């Protein structure tokens, strides 16, 4: 039953927040009509490395998310697939991309995987208005804990991934989707 709920929200049905609806329609499921300029760079990286279809799809969604939120600074850890770095640089070459974990808290967005950045650091980061967290392969319970910490804003989450945005002009909402 949870799968059908996620599927429904993935296409925007039942998403009542205008910001969340725009994020779902522009980032998660933009439709076939969209052609993003950064896709060429990502496709070139896929072809040169033979990356998996799942990683390619996630990198393209990450590119759309960065275009949508437009952070000035981003933390990307070492060890993450290089396609995510390609997706980030294709959005804005002036975006500051930090690779050192001890400086992650200075960035507007933290994009991480598993438990690379501690839960306590992510909780502290998400308290700042305008900050966001993208976590792939999140340990069990982390998304829920981060949502409880979030004072206002949006969380879109799947079985293993989550996008959390602190947006001061928005009531706190959460939607389960297919990420």
Secondary structure, 3 states (H helix, E strand, C coil): CHHHHHHHHHCCCCCCCHHHHHHHHHHHCCCCCCCCCCHHHHHHHHHHHCCCHHHHHHHHHHHHHHHHHCCCEEEECCCCCHHHHHHHHHHCCCCEEECCHHHHHHCCEEEEECCCCCHHHHHHHHCCCCCEEEEECCCCCHHHHHHHHCCCEEEEECCCCEEEEECCCCCCEEEECCC
